[in-house]
Amino acid sequence: MESETTKQGKTWNEDRLHQLAGKHNGETRRKILHRLRGKVDFIGSIRRDLKKSWQTIHEHVNELEEDGLVERVSEGRRVNYTLTEKGEAVANLIPQVVE
């Protein structure tokens, strides 16, 4: 069984990363993951760009956060989101899962 080691020394089972990629391969979650690659953004901005309701985006982001793919970054009163290292790894796998 292969593992992926991050720059902080964390190891994730490659099979688990593929499971998460499959789980979060729906169109909206895939777009959220790719939108957050290498950046920080807030739900309102994601909602406008994806033309989805605030509630829909919030539910998807919460699921991604529960699986450790997205984390909150508070800046004053605004709550932003960014991908974790695990989220970046899963986002990188998703095109392979889709193809």
Helices and strands as residue ranges (DSSP letters): E 3-5, E 11-13, H 14-23, H 27-35, E 40-42, H 43-50, H 54-66, E 70-75, E 78-83, H 85-98
